[in-house]
């Protein structure tokens, strides 16, 4: 029963895509552009999982529940969360886009893998909700036209590939999962480039060893292997794709921002790194109501609004360097 409950909760909570519009550090790695040149960016299109989702999982799950075709279906993310985000506030891509003054079209769906699937299989009953599935949806929306050359495409996924592998005890190795995530990132860039995309912002893999559930389950070293596998290959992939396809690709090291938060408690005011605001596993408990801003994670898998804000501000600096 505990394992079933865990799968339901993780399926609800994880991962990051909704078609919705919202207004809107590390050194950027930009390839494929002449030195000193900058690209005029007028809007952002985002693909991802629950770290980026601003209502996608709610839209998809509601449609499935209303269709009555899936016995396991329920409306995500649920009443424990703020306005259909997997947190208590806006996601970091929303924060960054608003700071940049750029409109955001967000396809992210909670539970999305970097491929076509969702952590919760029933979420794909009306079409693939993984990152590659979201990109297919975006490409179809172009109706045969080319993407706007001033659009910045944000791609952030892979966490649910890892979680699905370890939680369901799938065959293979965690390094193999990381290799597949890198292959899916390459496919995502190529698929978007085929419809005219030129500008990309791709965060490195989030070090899952910081996630409270991984800490309490003793899976930190296992989690680190996943992130190391992805992040070791990403720079070479970015360089190769930029040169071959003439793209402007900027990367962002999200884990460096997390490390900065952990190392500078006085600066950021975040001091709780394992305890969470809203406990959900192994059972739902009353949420913390005092000093919420001092918590890094809202639940056992997802950052608080305070953490999203810090990451969003760092991400904004990368966007500023592109504009």
N, C-alpha and C positions, 0 to 999 in steps of 0.2 A: 504493500500500500504506500509506503514511504517513497519507493522508487517511482511509482506512478504519479504521486503528488509532486515529486520533484520535477518530473518531466513536464507536467502541466504548468508548474510555476515557471520553470526556465523557458518553456515555450512561450509563455505569456510575456516574460520579462525581456527575453534576449533578442539579443542581438542585436541595422540597422537597416517599402519606400512609397510614400503618398504623392499623388499629383496634387500639389497645393502650392500656393504662392504666398510668400511672406516678404515684406520689405526688409528690406534690410537697411626664450625664443632661440629659434634656431636659424642658421644661415640657409637661405633658400637654395635649392639645387635646380637651376633652370637651364635646360638644354634646348638646342634647336633655334635659338634666337641670336642675332648679332650682339656682340658685346656693347653695352650701353643703351641698347634699344629696349623699349617697353611696349607692351600690348595694351590697347584700349579695351578694358573689360567693362561691359555694360550690364551683365547679369550672371547669376550662378545657377547651374543645374546640378543637383546633388543626387547621388546614388549611395545607398548604404543600409545599415541595420539599425538596431534600437538606439545606438549612440547618436544617430542623426535623425531618427524618425520623429516627425512632428504631427503625426496623425495617420500615417499610412497603414499601420497594423490595425488600427481601429476601423478604418474604411474597409479594408479587405475582410476582416473578421466579421464585421457587421453584415456585409453582403452575403457571406457564406452562411451565417446564422439565419438570415432572412430567407435564404434559398432552401434551408432545411435539408440539405443533402449530406451533411457531415455530422455524425453522432457526437464526435468529440469537440465540435466547434463551440467556442464561447467568445464573447466580445472582449477584445484586448484594447489597451493593457489593463483596464479595470479602474475601479473607483479609488484605488490607493494612489493614483498618479494624477499629475497636474495636466489638464487639458490634452489628454491623449499622448503626452510625452512619457517616456520611461524615466521620469525624474520628477522633481518638484518645481521645475521651471524650464526655460527654453534650452535647446541643445546648442552645442558650441558652434555648429555651422550656422545656426540662426543668429547667434551673437555676432559672429564674424561678419556675416552678410549685412547685418544692420549697421555695424560700425563702419563698414565700407560704403554704406549707402547704396547697396546693390540689391535688386529684387531677387528672391530665391524661389526656384521651382524645385520642390523636394519630392523625389520618388522613393525615399527610404522607407523600409518596412521592418519593423521589429522581428527578429528571428531570421532575417535574410542571411544566407551563406554568400560566399563570393561567387558561387556558380548560379544555377537556376533554381535551386531548392531553398526551402525554409527549414528551420530547425523542427517546426511542427508540420508534418507532412500535409495535414488537412488544409493548411493555409495556401497550398498550391492547387487546390481543387478547381479554381477558376483561372489558373494561369500561374506560371512560375514567378515567385516573388523574390528570388535571389537577385543579386546585383546584375547578373547577365540578363535575367528576365526583366528587370526594371529598364535596362538599356534597350531591350527589344521594344518595350512599351513606348519609350521615348522616341525611338527611331520610327515607329509606326505613326506617332503623332505628327511627324514631319510631312506625312502624305507625299513622299517622294521628293520633297525639297531638301536642300542642304542645310546643315546646322549653321547658325549665325557665327561668323568668325570672331565675334567679340564676346562670346559666351565662355565662361570658365566652368569646366566640368570637374566636379569634386567626386572622387571615388574612395570610399572607405568601407572595407568589409573584411571578413576572415575570422572574426571572433567565433561566430557560430559554426564555422567549419571545425574549429578546434573543439568547441563544446559538444557538438554532435558526435565527434569521434570518441571523446573520452567518456561522455555520459552514456552512450549506447554501446560502448565496448566494441567498436567496429574494428575490422581487420586492418592491418597495416601498422605504420609507425607515425608518431607525431611529426617527424621530419617529412614524411611523405605527405601529410596534410599541408604542411607549410609549402612544400614544392607545388602542390596543386593550387594553393591560394595564389602563388606567384604566377602560375600559368593562367589562372582566371583573371588576374589583374591585366596581364598582357592581352588576353582576349577582349577584356572590357575596353582597353585603350584602342585596340585595332578596330573593334566594332564601331566605336564612336568616330574614329578617324575616317572610316569608310563613308560616313554620312556628313563629313565636313568639319568635325571637331578639330580644333587646333591648340587649345589651351587647357591644361590639366593641373589639378591640385590633388596630390595623392599622399595622405598621411602614411607613415610607417606603421607596421603592426603594433597594436597596443600590447604592452607587456602584461599578459594575463596574470602574472605572479602577484600583481598588486590588487587583484580582485578579491574581495573578502571571502567569497565562497571557496576559491582556490586555496586561500590561506587556511581556513578552518578544515578543509578536506586534506590538507597536506600535499597538495599537488603543485606547489610553487616551482620546483625544479623542472617538472614535466612541462609546466606552462611556459617557462622561460625558453625551453627548447623550441617551442613553436615560434615564438617571436624572433628568436635568433635566426631560425631558418629562413623566415620571410625577409627580415631586414638585411641579412647578408647578401641577398640576391637583388634587392630592389634597386640600388644605385646602378648596377650594371645593366639591368633591364631598362631603366629610364634613359640611360645614355644611348643604348642601342636603338630603342624606339624613336627617340628624338632625332637621331642621325638618319635613320632609315626613312622616317615618315615626315620629317621636317616639323616636328611638334615642339611646343613650349610646355615642358613638364616641370612643375615645382613640387618638391617633396617637403613634408613637415614631420619632424620627429616628436610625436605626441608623448612618448615615454619620457623624453627629456623634460618636458613640461611637468609631468607627474613627479619626476625625481626632484625637480625644483620646488614643487609644492611641499613634498615630504621634508626636504632639507631646510626649508625656510618658513617655519611655523609662525615666527613673528611677523614676517612680511605678509603672509597670506591669511593668517588666522585660522588655518585648518590644522587641527590637532588629533582628530579621530580618524584612524586609517583602517581599522578592522571592524569596529562597531559601526552599525548603520542606522540611518534615521528611521526607516520603515522595515523592520524585520519581516521576512516572508517565508523563511525556511529554517527549520522543518515545519514551522507553523507561522501563521500571521499573528503578530503581536501588535499592541498599540504603538503608534509612531512616537518618536521623540518630539517634544514640543519646545524644548529649551536649547539654546545655543546650536540651532540647526546649521548655521553657517560655518560651524567648526568641523563638520563632517565631510569627508571626501566622497563617501558613497551614500546614495539614497537607500538602495536595497543591497542585496548581496552581490549584485552584478553591475549596477548602473551608477554613474556619478551623480552627485547632487547638482543643483542649479549653481551653487557657489563654485564647484569644480568646473562645470561647463563654462561659466563666465571667464574663468582664468584661461582655460584652453582656448576659448573663443577669441579672447584678446590676443593670444599668441598667434593664432591662426590668421587673425586680421593683419598682423604684421607681415605675414607671408603674402597675403592678397595685396597689400600696399606695395610690396616690392614688385609685384607683377604689373600693377596698373601703371 
